[in-house]
């Protein structure tokens, strides 16, 4: 079960059925979707949002999760934060690798507030406290904003890679500091 993670300003919680309208609003925006996947596409129906929320809810793991990121002050959803096995490049359908990825998608109304870095840092802390040895992030080469978040949370840029998602991505890595010699 996805656990609740709190930061100073945010609460990362499991997705609820009542979040469908937010998910539809978030993922129906080209400005959000343009860097997601090898063939970016916007969500076109509320039914797609319902299915996405179900998929988010179905990730049942003691460490991995896909969280709804909400503001503590009013509970308003602002984005998505994920920690899960990353699909290795190869034949479709892609299969999860042994590597764990972190990623985020935030509503444009909440960009520039540091929410992505704050939420991602908390999830990395959760991952490392649970014994995960390292976490990767991949971004579209043009997604400079997410690359900046990767650097802010202490990830090292390893250059471009085609190791995941059958796509050329900028690859970032951070190792669990408690396991470093």
C-alpha positions in Angstrom: 0.0 0.0 0.0 1.3 3.4 -0.9 2.1 5.3 2.3 1.4 8.9 3.0 4.5 11.1 2.9 4.5 14.6 4.4 6.8 17.5 3.7 6.7 21.0 5.1 4.2 22.2 2.5 2.9 19.0 0.9 1.1 15.7 1.6 1.8 12.9 -0.8 -1.1 10.4 -0.5 -2.7 7.5 -2.4 -5.0 8.5 -5.2 -8.7 8.6 -4.5 -11.6 8.2 -6.9 -12.4 11.9 -6.3 -9.1 12.8 -8.0 -10.4 11.9 -11.5 -11.2 15.5 -12.5 -7.7 16.7 -11.5 -6.1 13.8 -13.3 -8.1 14.6 -16.4 -7.2 18.3 -16.2 -3.5 17.6 -15.7 -3.0 15.0 -18.4 -5.2 16.6 -21.0 -2.8 19.5 -21.2 -0.2 19.4 -24.0 2.2 21.5 -21.9 2.3 18.6 -19.4 2.2 15.7 -21.9 4.7 17.0 -24.4 7.7 15.3 -22.8 5.9 12.1 -21.6 6.5 9.0 -23.7 7.9 8.3 -27.1 4.7 9.5 -28.8 3.2 12.2 -26.4 -0.5 12.5 -26.5 -3.0 14.3 -24.4 -5.7 12.5 -22.4 -9.0 12.9 -24.4 -11.7 11.7 -22.0 -12.7 11.5 -18.4 -12.9 7.7 -18.9 -9.1 7.7 -19.6 -8.7 9.6 -16.3 -10.7 7.1 -14.4 -8.5 4.3 -15.8 -5.4 6.2 -14.9 -6.5 6.7 -11.3 -7.3 2.9 -11.1 -3.8 2.1 -12.4 -2.2 4.5 -9.9 -4.3 2.8 -7.1 -3.3 -0.6 -8.3 0.4 -0.2 -7.6 0.5 -2.1 -4.3 4.0 -2.2 -3.0 5.5 -1.4 0.4 8.0 1.1 -1.0 7.1 1.9 -4.6 4.1 4.2 -5.3 2.4 6.7 -7.4 1.3 9.5 -5.1 -1.2 12.4 -5.5 0.8 15.5 -4.4 -1.4 17.9 -2.5 -0.9 21.2 -0.6 -1.2 20.7 3.1 -2.9 24.0 3.6 -6.0 23.1 1.7 -5.6 19.6 0.3 -5.6 20.9 -3.3 -3.9 18.4 -5.7 -0.9 19.9 -7.5 0.7 16.9 -9.2 1.9 13.3 -9.4 5.0 11.8 -7.9 6.1 8.2 -8.8 8.7 5.7 -7.6 8.5 2.5 -9.5 10.5 0.0 -11.6 11.5 1.6 -14.9 10.7 -0.3 -18.1 13.9 -1.4 -20.0 14.1 -0.8 -23.7 13.3 -3.8 -25.8 10.4 -5.5 -27.5 6.9 -4.2 -26.8 5.3 -4.5 -24.3 8.2 -3.1 -22.3 9.1 -5.1 -19.2 10.2 -3.5 -15.9 13.9 -3.6 -15.2 15.5 -4.0 -11.8 16.2 -0.2 -11.7 13.8 2.1 -9.8 12.8 5.4 -11.3 11.5 8.6 -9.8 9.4 11.0 -11.8 6.9 13.8 -11.5 4.1 15.6 -13.4 2.8 18.8 -12.0 -0.1 21.1 -13.0 1.2 24.2 -14.7 -0.7 26.4 -12.2 1.8 25.1 -9.6 5.1 25.3 -11.6 7.8 27.5 -10.1 6.9 26.8 -6.5 9.6 24.2 -5.8 6.9 21.5 -5.3 8.5 19.0 -7.6 11.8 19.1 -5.8 10.2 19.1 -2.4 8.1 16.1 -3.1 10.8 14.2 -5.0 13.3 14.8 -2.2 10.8 13.3 0.3 10.2 10.3 -1.9 14.0 9.7 -2.3 14.3 9.8 1.5 11.5 7.3 1.8 13.1 5.0 -0.9 16.5 5.1 0.8 15.1 4.6 4.3 13.5 1.4 2.8 16.9 0.2 1.5 16.7 1.0 -2.2 20.3 1.3 -3.3 19.9 3.8 -6.1 17.2 5.6 -8.1 17.3 6.8 -11.7 15.3 9.5 -13.5 15.0 10.0 -17.2 13.8 13.1 -19.0 13.2 14.1 -22.6 16.4 15.9 -23.8 14.3 19.1 -24.2 12.8 19.0 -20.7 15.2 21.4 -19.0 12.8 22.0 -16.1 12.8 18.4 -15.0 16.5 18.1 -15.5 16.9 21.1 -13.1 14.7 19.3 -10.5 17.0 16.2 -10.9 20.0 18.3 -10.1 18.3 20.1 -7.2 17.6 16.7 -5.5 21.2 15.6 -5.8 21.0 13.4 -8.9 24.1 13.1 -11.1 23.6 13.6 -14.9 25.0 10.6 -16.7 24.4 11.8 -20.3 22.0 10.5 -22.9 20.9 6.9 -22.8 18.5 4.6 -24.8 18.4 2.0 -21.9 14.8 2.7 -20.9 11.4 3.3 -22.6 12.8 2.7 -26.2 13.7 6.4 -26.2 16.7 8.6 -26.1 16.6 10.2 -22.7 18.8 12.3 -20.4 19.7 9.8 -17.6 20.2 10.9 -13.9 21.2 8.7 -11.0 21.4 9.1 -7.2 22.8 6.5 -4.8 21.6 5.8 -1.3 24.0 7.9 0.8 23.7 5.5 3.8 25.2 2.7 1.6 28.1 4.8 0.3 31.5 3.7 1.7 
